[in-house]
Amino acid sequence: MLAGSLALAVTGCGGTVPPPNQQLTSSEAAFRAADEVGARSDPQATLHLKLAREQIDQAKALMQNEENEAAHRLLLRAQADAELALAIAKQRATQAEAQEALKQVEKLKQAGAP
């Protein structure tokens, strides 16, 4: 009964959800960050980047139809996918750097360096 009263109160007071413009900005920034770090060079990161782009585009369409609550949820998912793509890309880069450092250590060992 309380939930019904709350729902009635929200709709009775013009309970429209404002456009999630700030979340849109955050989601797009996360997408750009992942793209700039090179997420497209890793297949797994590319997948999450693609999902993020699709979700951002869908959220924009929802916002045009004033379905702001659904758009907000979709933008949260988009940001999470973009952040995951960024983390994957950073991890791959770190692994590549570590492997290169190990190669350098092996070269030094073979050259007789202490």
Stockholm file with secondary structure:
# STOCKHOLM 1.0

chainA/1-114         MLAGSLALAVTGCGGTVPPPNQQLTSSEAAFRAADEVGARSDPQATLHLKLAREQIDQAKALMQNEENEAAHRLLLRAQADAELALAIAKQRATQAEAQEALKQVEKLKQAGAP
#=GR chainA/1-114 SS CHHHHHHHHHHHTTCCCCCCHHHHHHHHHHHHHHHHHTGGGSHHHHHHHHHHHHHHHHHHHHHHTTCHHHHHHHHHHHHHHHHHHHHHHHHHHHHHHHHHHHHHHHHHHHTTCC
#=GC SS_cons         CHHHHHHHHHHHTTCCCCCCHHHHHHHHHHHHHHHHHTGGGSHHHHHHHHHHHHHHHHHHHHHHTTCHHHHHHHHHHHHHHHHHHHHHHHHHHHHHHHHHHHHHHHHHHHTTCC
//
